[in-house]
Amino acid sequence: MKRFSFLMIIGLGIGLLAFTYIKEGKIQGRIAPADAASQVLAVLGTDTLRSAVSNGNFAFPIVKVGTYTIQVKANAPYKDTSIVNVPVIDSITTDVGLIKLKQ
C-alpha cells in the first residue's frame, strides 16, 4: 500500500509539472462600425486562428504565447486592416481595443 501511495504521489507531481509548461493567453477587441467585419484572424508564424465578430466584439480565448498580427477581414465598403506586434503573455488577456475600419 505504501508503494502504491508513493507512486500515486509521484504521478500526481509529474502531472502537475506538465501543466506548468503550457503557456497561453487571450486576445480580445472591438470593431467599429460593429457590422463592418465578420472575421478576425490572429497570425503567429504559420499558425492562423479565426474568430467571428459578434456585435462588433471578437475574442481568441486560448492562444499560445507569442507576438501576433491581427488581421480584420472587412465587409464592403470597408477596408481590411492589420495590427502588428500584438503580444500575448502567459495567463494575460491582451485587449487590442477599438479598431476603427475605414471605407
Phi and psi in degrees as a GROMACS rama.xvg file:
@    title "Ramachandran Plot"
@    xaxis  label "Phi"
@    yaxis  label "Psi"
@TYPE xy
-63.3775  -38.8061  LYS-2
-64.8592  -41.3956  ARG-3
-62.5732  -43.8675  PHE-4
-63.0602  -41.9611  SER-5
-61.8235  -46.3476  PHE-6
-64.5054  -36.1068  LEU-7
-65.8821  -41.3268  MET-8
-65.3357  -43.0799  ILE-9
-62.3907  -45.5995  ILE-10
-62.1243  -41.6602  GLY-11
-64.3125  -41.6323  LEU-12
-62.5153  -43.5787  GLY-13
-64.9467  -41.3123  ILE-14
-61.4375  -42.4738  GLY-15
-66.8356  -38.0141  LEU-16
-65.683  -34.0113  LEU-17
-61.5955  -37.2942  ALA-18
-72.7313  -18.4714  PHE-19
-72.2715  -15.7287  THR-20
-90.3163  -9.44781  TYR-21
-81.5064  114.021  ILE-22
-112.617  116.023  LYS-23
-150.175  157.671  GLU-24
-142.649  -160.557  GLY-25
-136.195  155.188  LYS-26
-129.626  136.836  ILE-27
-145.444  162.987  GLN-28
-176.556  -175.851  GLY-29
-133.915  151.143  ARG-30
-117.371  137.75  ILE-31
-131.046  135.518  ALA-32
-62.3143  154.246  PRO-33
-59.3477  -30.5917  ALA-34
-97.9445  13.0781  ASP-35
-80.127  -13.1879  ALA-36
-145.393  152.615  ALA-37
-117.801  -11.2774  SER-38
-149.447  143.445  GLN-39
-128.985  138.489  VAL-40
-112.025  144.381  LEU-41
-117.735  118.141  ALA-42
-114.775  128.01  VAL-43
-132.769  103.57  LEU-44
62.9242  -120.278  GLY-45
-96.0866  -1.45323  THR-46
-87.9286  133.014  ASP-47
-130.714  126.613  THR-48
-108.803  148.257  LEU-49
-120.966  142.045  ARG-50
-136.837  136.282  SER-51
-76.675  153.737  ALA-52
-100.032  125.495  VAL-53
-125.902  116.367  SER-54
54.7525  34.1249  ASN-55
85.0242  -2.57405  GLY-56
-106.326  146.567  ASN-57
-139.423  155.979  PHE-58
-154.411  143.05  ALA-59
-116.465  98.1503  PHE-60
-73.0005  -24.2692  PRO-61
-137.629  105.666  ILE-62
-132.803  147.504  VAL-63
-67.2917  151.825  LYS-64
-62.9199  138.216  VAL-65
160.834  -171.5  GLY-66
-114.025  116.245  THR-67
-103.749  159.583  TYR-68
-110.718  126.161  THR-69
-98.0626  124.464  ILE-70
-116.316  122.726  GLN-71
-99.1163  121.649  VAL-72
-93.2906  104.395  LYS-73
-82.3766  153.061  ALA-74
-88.5163  146.119  ASN-75
-60.2001  140.133  ALA-76
-95.2672  12.9824  PRO-77
-80.2514  160.489  TYR-78
-104.387  142.839  LYS-79
-58.71  151.895  ASP-80
-145.855  160.481  THR-81
-133.526  149.156  SER-82
-122.856  121.614  ILE-83
-98.9846  162.815  VAL-84
58.4079  48.8586  ASN-85
-91.1871  110.981  VAL-86
-81.9272  137.87  PRO-87
-116.526  121.97  VAL-88
-110.903  146.545  ILE-89
-52.2695  127.319  ASP-90
65.927  18.7506  SER-91
-119.726  143.547  ILE-92
-94.2386  120.018  THR-93
-91.5779  117.487  THR-94
-101.356  114.743  ASP-95
-82.0921  -2.84826  VAL-96
78.01  -155.698  GLY-97
-88.8822  125.6  LEU-98
-106.525  113.158  ILE-99
-93.2823  119.335  LYS-100
-88.7264  142.735  LEU-101
-104.731  154.509  LYS-102
